[in-house]
Amino acid sequence: MKNDFMEGIMEFRQLMYFIAVAEELHFGKAAKKLGMSQPPLSQQIKKLEEYLEVELLHRTKRKVSLTEAGRYFYREATKMNFTLNGVVENVKLIDSGMFGALKIGFGPDYYTLTKILKIYETEYPDVQIQLEQMPTAEQLIALDKNEIHIGILPGPIETKTIESRVVAEYPYRVVLPANHPLAQEEDGVDLIKLKDENYIMTPREIGPAYYDAIINICSNAGFNPHIRKKTHELQTIIPLIAANMGIAIVPEMLSYFSRADVIFLPIKNCDATMKNCIAWNREARSPIIDLFIDIVHRVQKTK
């Protein structure tokens, strides 16, 4: 059997021709069904038989019938054609961003993530969403290496390869153990009263935007925070505070992890906010990313 690439491409076309003839058992009717004349159809079937080095059809002046090999080939050809049609359809869906896998890296902003995904999964159920929780620095590396399509992280982020869009903005809150002397100041805490406390933060190399924001907030309040403990994930700060290991300043989105033994309080004279973004690699932008960005845009308009 020949194995030439161009002849292999022709075989797919001949496959559809053969299926039509096998179903009609009449070259004229099959040609009409295919929208072509009979002589070229006969020639293509003959070439297919030559390619396979097998006779697929018995031809007489009165009728056309399948050989034993032809009957087997017809059964398998219909399976192949069905599979090929499915592949073609999926290729089209992938090209439109409606099929495939969407890889998303995310941090502690569960509220924004779940709100977007609820709509996205409803509208594009054939896209497999792959989620991976990772710090900001790891998301940026993964975006740069095209290991994820979308990052959900503090920003905005603008680099040579990465661009972003702000999707949510959260005021900062001070988080205290429920038994802290200032835990009842529901109208807001003056941070200078907390200048001698031990603070819990994530390292700057994990998330520079958050780290720098906290340092600036404390500096504006008139002191440098005493950082007692660092943790690699923002949400793990909350149980550490519950264990009386320190206090923290965090974006309000972490109230998602609130518990009875900690208190989130406003900070007086502080208008700083954390801007959370979606980010993507501008050099790897694709239809599947564009559709996700479109969902985000619509979510923002409904706020």
C-alpha positions as CSV (number, residue, x, y, z in Angstrom):
1,M,0.0,0.0,0.0
2,K,1.3,3.4,-0.9
3,N,2.2,5.8,1.9
4,D,2.6,9.1,0.1
5,F,1.4,12.1,2.2
6,M,-0.6,13.7,-0.6
7,E,-2.2,10.5,-1.6
8,G,-3.2,10.1,2.1
9,I,-4.9,13.5,2.0
10,M,-6.8,12.3,-1.1
11,E,-7.9,9.2,0.7
12,F,-10.1,11.1,3.1
13,R,-12.0,12.6,0.2
14,Q,-12.2,9.2,-1.5
15,L,-13.5,7.7,1.8
16,M,-16.6,9.9,1.7
17,Y,-17.1,9.0,-2.0
18,F,-16.9,5.3,-1.2
19,I,-19.4,5.6,1.7
20,A,-21.9,7.4,-0.6
21,V,-21.6,4.6,-3.3
22,A,-21.8,1.9,-0.7
23,E,-25.0,3.4,0.7
24,E,-26.7,4.0,-2.6
25,L,-25.2,1.0,-4.5
26,H,-25.6,3.1,-7.6
27,F,-23.0,5.5,-9.0
28,G,-25.5,7.9,-10.5
29,K,-27.5,8.3,-7.3
30,A,-24.3,8.6,-5.3
31,A,-22.9,11.2,-7.6
32,K,-26.1,13.3,-7.3
33,K,-25.9,13.0,-3.6
34,L,-22.4,14.3,-3.6
35,G,-23.1,17.0,-6.1
36,M,-20.8,15.8,-8.8
37,S,-20.9,14.0,-12.1
38,Q,-20.7,10.2,-12.3
39,P,-17.4,9.8,-14.3
40,P,-15.1,11.6,-11.8
41,L,-16.8,9.6,-9.0
42,S,-16.1,6.3,-10.7
43,Q,-12.5,7.4,-11.3
44,Q,-12.0,8.3,-7.6
45,I,-13.4,5.0,-6.4
46,K,-11.1,3.2,-8.9
47,K,-8.1,5.1,-7.5
48,L,-9.1,4.2,-4.0
49,E,-9.2,0.5,-4.9
50,E,-5.8,0.9,-6.6
51,Y,-4.5,2.7,-3.5
52,L,-5.8,-0.1,-1.3
53,E,-4.9,-2.8,-3.8
54,V,-8.3,-4.4,-3.1
55,E,-11.5,-4.6,-5.0
56,L,-14.3,-3.0,-3.0
57,L,-17.2,-3.2,-5.5
58,H,-18.6,-5.7,-7.9
59,R,-19.7,-3.8,-11.0
60,T,-22.0,-5.1,-13.7
61,K,-24.1,-3.2,-16.2
62,R,-27.2,-3.9,-14.1
63,K,-26.0,-3.3,-10.5
64,V,-23.3,-2.5,-8.1
65,S,-22.6,-4.6,-5.0
66,L,-20.0,-4.7,-2.2
67,T,-17.4,-7.3,-2.1
68,E,-16.6,-9.0,1.2
69,A,-13.7,-6.7,1.7
70,G,-15.9,-3.8,0.6
71,R,-18.5,-4.6,3.3
72,Y,-15.8,-4.6,6.0
73,F,-14.3,-1.4,4.6
74,Y,-17.7,0.3,4.6
75,R,-18.3,-0.6,8.3
76,E,-14.9,0.7,9.3
77,A,-15.1,3.7,6.9
78,T,-18.3,4.9,8.6
79,K,-16.6,4.8,12.0
80,M,-13.6,6.7,10.6
81,N,-15.8,9.3,8.9
82,F,-17.8,9.8,12.1
83,T,-14.5,10.2,14.1
84,L,-13.1,12.6,11.4
85,N,-16.3,14.7,11.5
86,G,-16.0,14.9,15.3
87,V,-12.4,15.9,15.0
88,V,-13.2,18.6,12.4
89,E,-16.0,19.9,14.6
90,N,-13.8,20.0,17.6
91,V,-11.1,21.8,15.6
92,K,-13.6,24.5,14.7
93,L,-14.7,24.8,18.4
94,I,-11.1,25.1,19.6
95,D,-10.5,27.8,17.0
96,S,-13.5,29.7,18.4
97,G,-12.4,29.1,22.0
98,M,-15.4,26.9,22.9
99,F,-13.6,23.6,23.3
100,G,-10.3,22.5,24.9
101,A,-8.7,23.2,28.3
102,L,-8.4,26.6,30.1
103,K,-5.6,26.7,32.6
104,I,-6.1,29.2,35.4
105,G,-3.7,30.2,38.2
106,F,-5.3,31.9,41.2
107,G,-4.6,33.3,44.6
108,P,-6.9,33.9,47.6
109,D,-9.6,35.9,45.7
110,Y,-12.2,33.1,45.7
111,Y,-15.1,35.5,45.4
112,T,-14.0,36.9,42.0
113,L,-12.9,33.4,40.8
114,T,-16.2,31.7,41.6
115,K,-18.3,34.5,40.3
116,I,-16.6,34.4,36.9
117,L,-16.4,30.6,36.7
118,K,-20.1,30.2,37.4
119,I,-21.0,32.1,34.2
120,Y,-18.1,30.7,32.2
121,E,-19.0,27.1,32.9
122,T,-22.6,27.7,32.0
123,E,-21.8,29.3,28.6
124,Y,-18.9,27.1,27.7
125,P,-19.5,23.6,29.2
126,D,-17.2,21.9,26.7
127,V,-14.1,23.7,28.0
128,Q,-12.3,21.9,30.7
129,I,-11.2,24.3,33.4
130,Q,-7.9,23.4,35.1
131,L,-7.3,25.4,38.3
132,E,-4.0,25.7,40.2
133,Q,-3.6,27.8,43.3
134,M,-0.3,29.6,43.3
135,P,1.4,32.7,44.7
136,T,1.7,35.9,42.5
137,A,5.3,35.3,41.6
138,E,4.6,31.7,40.4
139,Q,1.7,32.9,38.4
140,L,3.8,35.4,36.6
141,I,6.4,32.8,35.7
142,A,3.7,30.4,34.6
143,L,2.1,33.0,32.4
144,D,5.5,33.9,30.9
145,K,6.1,30.2,30.1
146,N,2.6,29.7,28.7
147,E,2.0,27.1,31.5
148,I,-1.3,28.8,32.3
149,H,-3.7,30.9,30.2
150,I,-5.0,33.2,32.9
151,G,-3.7,34.4,36.2
152,I,-5.9,35.9,38.9
153,L,-3.6,38.0,41.1
154,P,-2.9,41.4,42.6
155,G,-1.9,44.1,40.1
156,P,-2.1,45.7,37.7
157,I,0.6,43.8,36.0
158,E,2.3,45.3,32.9
159,T,5.4,43.7,31.5
160,K,6.9,43.0,28.1
161,T,4.8,39.8,27.7
162,I,2.0,40.1,30.3
163,E,-1.0,42.5,30.4
164,S,-3.8,42.6,32.9
165,R,-7.2,44.0,33.6
166,V,-8.5,45.0,37.1
167,V,-11.5,43.0,38.0
168,A,-12.0,43.7,41.7
169,E,-10.9,46.2,44.3
170,Y,-10.8,45.5,48.0
171,P,-10.1,47.9,51.0
172,Y,-7.6,46.7,53.5
173,R,-8.7,45.5,57.0
174,V,-6.8,44.8,60.1
175,V,-7.4,41.3,61.5
176,L,-7.1,40.7,65.2
177,P,-7.8,37.8,67.5
178,A,-11.3,38.0,68.9
179,N,-9.8,38.4,72.4
180,H,-7.7,41.4,71.4
181,P,-8.2,44.6,73.5
182,L,-9.1,46.6,70.3
183,A,-11.4,43.9,68.8
184,Q,-14.5,45.8,69.7
185,E,-13.6,49.0,67.8
186,E,-16.0,48.2,65.0
187,D,-15.9,51.8,63.6
188,G,-12.2,51.4,62.8
189,V,-8.8,51.1,64.4
190,D,-6.1,53.7,64.4
191,L,-3.1,51.7,63.3
192,I,-0.7,53.6,65.5
193,K,-2.3,51.8,68.4
194,L,-1.0,48.6,66.9
195,K,2.6,49.7,66.2
196,D,4.1,47.4,68.8
197,E,2.2,44.3,67.6
198,N,3.7,41.3,65.8
199,Y,2.6,41.3,62.2
200,I,2.1,38.2,60.0
201,M,2.7,38.7,56.2
202,T,3.7,36.8,53.1
203,P,7.3,37.4,51.9
204,R,7.9,40.1,49.3
205,E,9.2,37.6,46.8
206,I,5.9,35.7,46.9
207,G,3.7,38.8,46.3
208,P,5.4,42.2,46.0
209,A,2.2,44.2,45.5
210,Y,0.7,43.0,48.8
211,Y,3.9,43.3,50.7
212,D,4.7,46.8,49.5
213,A,1.1,47.9,50.2
214,I,1.3,46.8,53.9
215,I,4.6,48.5,54.4
216,N,3.3,51.7,52.9
217,I,0.1,51.6,55.0
218,C,2.1,51.2,58.2
219,S,4.6,53.9,57.1
220,N,1.7,56.3,56.5
221,A,0.4,55.5,60.0
222,G,3.8,56.5,61.4
223,F,5.6,53.2,62.1
224,N,7.4,50.2,60.5
225,P,5.7,46.9,61.2
226,H,7.5,44.3,63.3
227,I,7.1,41.2,61.1
228,R,7.2,38.2,63.3
229,K,6.1,35.5,61.0
230,K,5.9,35.0,57.2
231,T,3.6,32.5,55.4
232,H,3.5,31.6,51.7
233,E,-0.3,31.9,51.4
234,L,-2.4,34.8,52.4
235,Q,-5.3,32.7,53.6
236,T,-3.1,30.8,56.1
237,I,-2.6,34.1,57.9
238,I,-6.1,33.8,59.4
239,P,-5.6,30.6,61.5
240,L,-2.2,32.0,62.7
241,I,-4.0,35.1,64.0
242,A,-6.6,32.8,65.7
243,A,-3.7,31.1,67.5
244,N,-2.6,34.5,68.9
245,M,0.6,34.5,66.9
246,G,0.2,38.0,65.7
247,I,-2.1,40.4,63.7
248,A,-2.2,41.3,60.0
249,I,-3.4,43.8,57.5
250,V,-5.1,42.0,54.6
251,P,-7.5,42.8,51.7
252,E,-11.1,42.5,52.6
253,M,-11.5,39.5,50.2
254,L,-9.9,37.4,52.9
255,S,-13.0,37.7,55.0
256,Y,-14.1,34.8,52.8
257,F,-12.0,32.8,55.3
258,S,-13.4,34.5,58.4
259,R,-14.0,32.5,61.6
260,A,-15.4,33.2,65.0
261,D,-12.1,33.6,66.7
262,V,-10.8,36.5,64.5
263,I,-12.2,40.0,63.8
264,F,-11.9,42.0,60.6
265,L,-11.9,45.7,61.3
266,P,-11.7,48.9,59.1
267,I,-8.5,51.0,59.3
268,K,-9.0,54.6,60.1
269,N,-7.6,57.2,57.6
270,C,-6.6,54.5,55.1
271,D,-8.0,54.5,51.6
272,A,-5.5,52.0,50.1
273,T,-7.0,49.1,48.3
274,M,-5.8,45.9,46.7
275,K,-6.6,45.7,43.0
276,N,-7.1,42.2,41.8
277,C,-6.6,41.4,38.2
278,I,-6.8,38.8,35.5
279,A,-3.6,38.6,33.6
280,W,-2.5,36.8,30.4
281,N,0.4,36.5,28.1
282,R,-0.2,39.0,25.2
283,E,2.0,36.9,22.9
284,A,-0.1,33.8,23.5
285,R,-3.5,35.4,23.3
286,S,-6.1,33.0,21.8
287,P,-9.9,32.6,21.3
288,I,-10.2,30.7,24.6
289,I,-8.6,33.6,26.5
290,D,-10.6,36.2,24.6
291,L,-13.9,34.5,25.6
292,F,-12.8,34.4,29.3
293,I,-11.9,38.1,29.1
294,D,-15.3,38.8,27.6
295,I,-17.0,37.0,30.5
296,V,-15.0,39.1,33.0
297,H,-16.0,42.3,31.1
298,R,-19.7,41.3,31.4
299,V,-19.4,40.5,35.1
300,Q,-17.9,43.9,35.7
301,K,-20.7,45.7,33.8
302,T,-23.3,44.0,36.1
303,K,-21.8,45.2,39.3
